[in-house]
Amino acid sequence: MKVKILALVGVLLLVAVAAALLMLPARKPEWTTTSPQALAEFQEGLDSLQRIYYNEAARRFEKAVESDPQFVVAKRFLLVSKQHPSSDPEIKKLVAELQKADLSKVTDRERFLITSTLADYTKDPARAQKALEEYAAKRPDDPFVLEGLANLAAARHDWPESRRLLTRLLEVAPNRVMAYNQLGYLEMGLGRFAESKRMFETYRYIAPDQANPHDSLGELLILTGRYDDAKRELEEALRMRPDFCASYQHLANLALMAGRPEEAGAALARAEKVDACPAYMLKAMRCQAAVFPPFLASDWQGVWNAEQAACASEDVSDNVLKLWAALATGRRAEAEALVAERHGALAKLPAAVPSRRYVEALLAHMEGALLLSQGNATEAVERFRVADKGMAYRELGPGLFKLINRFVLARALQAGGAREQAEEVLAEARAVNAPFMERLEAVKLARPAS
């Protein structure tokens, strides 16, 4: 009898538990789709995106959308993985579809991702930041939130906050190994190159089958003048993933900085052959290959000609070298127009937008160039110093800009008679990349107007 009573009690408990579970609200799926096939392709796309395999990610997200045309967030990730400028017709089509989409049935996370991305592509950074902050208030430990906030903190050079967020990201989502990559760039931004190298090597150790750790390490090695080591890392990245566009770009950058333009052309040809890069990135590589050799040779007319030809597109134009070329070739009106254009771009940026810091630095550099060409070395020094404070060695492009700015700052100091200070500035820059600085120091700038 006792056994029967216990059995009956057990059955009643199971029934009660089952009833209680049925009364609980159903858990909403993480991603809003009714198609298992679409979800499988989408998850593969997310994995490829984490590896920075944009071409593969785009193919996966396209298949997800084909399987379920109502899978709205898959279109958002397809948009991001395309890596095309907002002026591209395909991008415009995707943006229009997302703008028309019904977001009432998607999750809070999907709504945040879609809203913030649309704001980015419609050039409304304040709205994008607001969407991130509102969702962060609800889900502070969501990996997408932590990653987004960390990027914003790094953009405004709040390195401690960025490090805290990335460390937290690894705690809540250990599979997000890209956080090690971001920590490596953070250390680059601080100018702590040995620590950056260790972080990228940790990333490479944790993700030995991925191309990006090799590419990131190669990028650091280029910036710090270790060209042979950098080339080995970049070639290893391409051996692992022949369509890894960034490594072709970095090989071209390396060759141009080292004064080997023919190798830059070879890197571009390799990228074209395997269809590794979007069209506008290939345009950017052609622009750099056309502009950099005459720049390092002090052939400012050649720089100006390249800016009018290979660099004519808004998507790839280099306004800094174009300005210096205008000043060196007697095109004062064009130079002033470039600075005015940059003033206008800055005026459109909300004060709280993190990217404003870089735009302000760019404008300060350009104003310094105008002042130096007028023979006003003292005020030029002040503008170049403002630019230097707004720049960081985070990533190769901004890092090179910082080195170039320090070179012209030294020239301005020399023109103002502060030769010891000029030498200190040059010594700091040489400590980062001596081979590149040696080439820069041979460049002749525009002579001040008499």
N, C-alpha and C positions, 0 to 999 in steps of 0.2 A: 504493500500500500504506500509506504514512504517513497519508494522508487517512482510509483505512478504519480504521486503528488508532485514530486520534484520535476518529473517530465512535463506535467501539465503547466507548472509554473514557468518552466523554460520556454514552452511554446507560447504562453501568454506574453512573456517578455519579448520574444522575437516579433510577435504581432505588434506589440506596442512600439518597438523600435522602428519597424517598417512603417507604421502609421505616422510616427513622428517625422521620419525622413520624407514621406510623401507630402507632409505639410510644409516642409522647408521650401523656400523659393528656389527654383531651378538655377543652377550656376550658369551664368552667361558665358558662351565660348570666348576665348581670348581674341579670336579674329572672326569677323562676321562674314561667313560664307556657308552655303548649304552643300557645296560640292567637295567631297573628299579629295578628288583629283586636284581641284584648284588649291585646296589647302596644302596638299603635299608639294605641289610646285612652288607655292608661296614660301613654305618653310625652307625649301632648297635655295630659293632666292635670297632669303634672309641670311642663310649660311654663307652664300657667295658674297653678299654685300659686306658681311663682317670680315671677309678675307680681302676685300677691296678688289674683287673680281667683277668689275662693273659689267663687262660684256656678258658674262655668264649669268649674272644676277638679272640683267634686263631680259634675257631669253626666258628665264624661269618666270619672271613676273608677267611677261607677255602670255605665256602659256596659262598662267593662273587666271588672267583676265579672259582669255579665250574660253576656258572651262566654265567661268562664271562671270559674265559681263557686269553683274551687279556687285562684284567684289570690289568695293570702292577703295579700300585702303591699299589693295594690290596696285591700283592705278597710281596711287601716291608714291609707292616704292618704285614703280616703273619709271615715273617722272624723275625721281632722285637718281636712279641708277643710270639714266641716259647720259648724264654729264654733258648736257648741251646748254648753250646760252638761252635765255628767255626769249630771244628773238627767233629761235628756230621754229619752223612751222609745225613740226611734230610736237614740240614742247607746248606751243600755243594750243594745239588741239587737246592735249592731255589736261592742261590747265582749265580750258573751257569745260571739259567734261566733269572735272572735279568741282568747278564752281556751280554746275547745275545739279550735282548729286544731292540726294536726300540723305542728310546726316542724322536724321532723327532715330534711325534704327541701329546705328553703329555704337561701339563702346566709347566710353569717355577717352580712352587712350587713342583710339582711331580718330576720333573727332579732333583731339589735340594735334595729332600728327598731320592730319589733312589741313586743318586750319592754319597751323604755323607754316607749313610748306607753301600753301597758296599765298600767304602773306609775303614770304620770301620772294616768290616768283613774280608777284605783282609790286615788288619794291616797297613794301610796307613793313620795315623791320620792327617798328614799335608794336604793331599788331602781332607779329610773330613772337616777340618777347613776352607780350601780355598773355598770349595763349599758353606759352610754356609756364609762366609763373602761376597762372590760374590752375593748371593741371597739377603742377608741383605741390600746390597747397593741399590737394586731395590725395595725391600719391607721391610723396617725397622720395620713396625708394624705388620707384619705377626706373629700370635701367635707361629707358629713353630720356627720362627727366634728368637723371644724374649726368648722363653724357652731354645733354644739351646745356645744362647749367655749367658744367665744367668747361665746355667750349666758350661760353660767354665770358666766364671768369678769365680764361686765358687771353681772350681777345682784348680785355681791358687791363691785362697784365696783373691780375690779382692771382699771382702764382700760388700762394698758400691755400686759397679757397679752391682753386682748380685741383690742386693735389688732394685736398680733403675729399672732394667729390669723387675723384677717380679712385681713390683708395676705398671709399664706400661702395662704389660700383663693383669693384672686385670682390668685396665682401658679400654683396647681395646677388651677384651674378658672376661667379668665378669663370664661367665659360666666355665671358666678354674679354678675351685676351687682347683685343684692340686697345684696352685701357693702358696696357704696358707701352704700346706705341705712343699714345697721347702723353704718358708720363715722360717718355723719352724726348718728345718735342718740347714739353714743359721745361725740362732741364736745358735744352738748347736755348730756349727763350731767356733763361737766366744766365746763359753763357757758361754753364757748368758742363763742359763738353765731355769730360771723363765720366761723369755721372750719367749723362745722356747715352754714351756708348754702352755703359753697363746695362742700362734699362733696355736698349734695343737688343743687346745680346741675350738678356733674359727673355724677351719676346721671341727671339729666334729659337731659343732653347725650348720654350713651351710650345711653339708652333713650328716645328722643324719642316713640315710639309708645305709651308706657305711662302709665297714670294715676297709679301710686303715687308716682313722683318729685314730681309736682305736689302730691299729698296730703301727703307728708312735709314738703315745703317750706312748705306752708300751715300745717301743725301747728306748725312752728318759728315762723312769723310770728305766729301767734295767741299763743303763749307769750310772745313778746317785744313784744306790743302793736301790731303793724303790721297792724291788722285789714283795711283795704282791700286791701292787697297779698295778704293771706292769702285773702280771699274770691275774688280773681281766680284764684289758683292752684287753689283747691278747685273753682271752677266749671269750670275747664279740665279738671280730672280727671274731672268728671262729664260734660263734653261728650264726652270720649274714651271713657268707660265709664259709662253712666247707672246701672248697678247697683253702683257702687263704694260700698259701705256706709260705709266709714270717712269719706268726704268729707261725707256727710250728717251724720254724728255731729259732725264737726269744725265744720261750718257752724252746727249747733245750739249747740255749745260757744261758738263765737265770739259768736253772738247773745246768749246768756245773760250772758257776761262783759261785753259792751258795754251791757247793760241794754235789749236789744231782744227780749223774750220772744216777741213775735208772729212774728219771723223764725225763732225756734227751732221754733215750731209749724209754720211753712211748710216747714222742712227735714224735719221728721218726716213731714208729709203727702206730700212728694215721695218720700221713701224708701218709704213704704207703697204709693204708687201704682205704682211699678215693681218692687215685691217685692224690694228691694235687700238687706234685712237680715233675719237670723233673728229669730224672735219675741222672744227674750229681750233682744236688742239694742234692739229697738223699745221694750220695757218699760223698759230702762235710760234711753233717751232721754226717755220720758214722765216717769220719776222725776226726772231732772235738770231738765226743764222745769217740774215742779211745785214742786221744792225751791228752786231757785236764786233766783227772784225774791223770795220772802219772806225768804230768807237775806240778800240784799243790802239789803232794806228793814228789817232788824232785826225782822221779824215772826216771832218764834220760835214762837208758837202756830201760825202758818201752816206753818212748817217741820215742826212735830210732826204736824200734821194730814196733810200730804203724805206724811210717812214712814209713817203708818198706812194710807194709801190707795194712791197711785200707786207707793209704794216698799215695799209690804208684802212682796213676794216676796224670799226670801233671795238670789236671784241678782242683785238690783239694789239692795238696801238700802245706804244710805250711813250707816255707823255713826258717822262723825265728826260730821256735822251733826246726826244724831239725838241724839248725846250732848250737844252744845251746846244743842240745843233742850230736852232734858230738864232740863238745869241752869237754863236761863233761865225755864222755866215751872214750877219748883218740884217737879219729878219726880226727886227725889234717889235714891230707891230704884231707879228704872228706869235712871238714869245709872250707878249702881254695878254694876247687873246687866250692863250693856253692857261695862264694863271687865272684869268677872269673866269674861265670855264670851270676850273677847279674850285674857285670861290663859290660859284653857283651850285656845284654838286654838294659842297659842304653845307650850304645854307638849307638844303632840302633834307638833311639828315637830322632826326630828332636828337636832342642832347644826350639822351640816355642810351642811345644805340652804341654797343661796344666797338663796332667798326669805325666809328667816328674818330677814334684815337689815331688810327692808321692814316685816315684821310687828312687829318690835321697835320700829321707829320709830313705827308707828301706835299701838302700845300706850303708848309714852312720851308721845306727844301727848295721848292720852286721859287718862293719869294726870295730866299737867300741867293739863288742863282741870279735873279734880276738885280739884286742889290750889289753883288760882287761884280757883275758886268758893268755897273755904273761907277765902280771905283769906291763904293761904300763898304769897305771891308768890315768895319766895326759892327754895323747892323747886320751884315751878312753872317758874321760869326754867331750873333745872337739867334738868328733864324735857324742856322744849321744845328746849333745846340738844342733848340726846341725840337727839331726833327729827330735828332739822335735820341732824345729822351722818349719819344713816342715810338721808336722802333725797337725791335728785338731780333735776336738771331733764330727765332722760332721758324723753322722751315728754310729752305735754300733761297727762295725768291726774296722774302723780307730780309734775310741775312745778308744777301749780296747788296741790297739797297742800303743797309746800314753801313757796310764797308765802303760803298761809293760815297755815301754822305760824309763819312769820317775823312775820306780822302779830300773832298772839297772843303770840309771844315778846316783841315790842315792848310790847304791852299789859302783860305781866307785869313787864317791866323798869320801865315807868312806874309801875306800882302799888307797886313796891319802891323807888321814888325814884331809879332809875338812868336819868334822862332822856337823858343824852348817849349812853349805850349804846343806848337804845331808838331814838334818832334814827339812829344808825349802822346798825342793823339795817334800819330802814325805808328808808334811803337805798340800801342794797344791793338791797333788793327792788324799789324804784322803778326802779333802773337796769335791771332785767330787764323789767318791764312797768308803766310809770307809770300808764296809764289804769285798769288793773285794781286797782292798789294804791290809787288815789284812791277807788274805790268801796268797797274793803275797809275803808279807814280810817274810813269813815262808819258802819260796822256797829257796833252797840252790843252788847257781850257781857253775860252774866249778871253781876249785881252780887254781890260776895262776901257770904256769909252773915254776919249780924251776931252 
